[in-house]
Amino acid sequence: MKDIKVLGSGCANCETTRKLIEEVAQARGVAVNLEKVDDMGAILGYGVMSTPGVVIDGKVVHAGGVPDRRKVETWLA
């Protein structure tokens, strides 16, 4: 199981990113613990200055803009 956090304070791109990760995980049969983090202190604690950010298993893998589907598929491979 992958522990995934989507960092963002409620922007449309944050929600799109969360849905995309959820969709790809479901399509690939990958179990994920998907959490939305909207506390700015927590987001800055990851060193992310541009949202949405994505943290997988404690490592920041993306910041700023919606990631493309291929990138998400790679993360969940």
C-alpha angles and dihedrals in degrees: 000000000000121000106219128182123190108205119209143105099243104295120154091245090056091055092045090051092050092050092047093052091047091049095048092046091052093046092050095041092240117154111227137176099216117193130178114219114197101160107112092211091056092045092051088046087067089052092246113147098169123051146254094052127178124209119188120190090341097311124108107234100168142019131178126023131013112304117234120253094250091057091052090047089054092051091052097043 
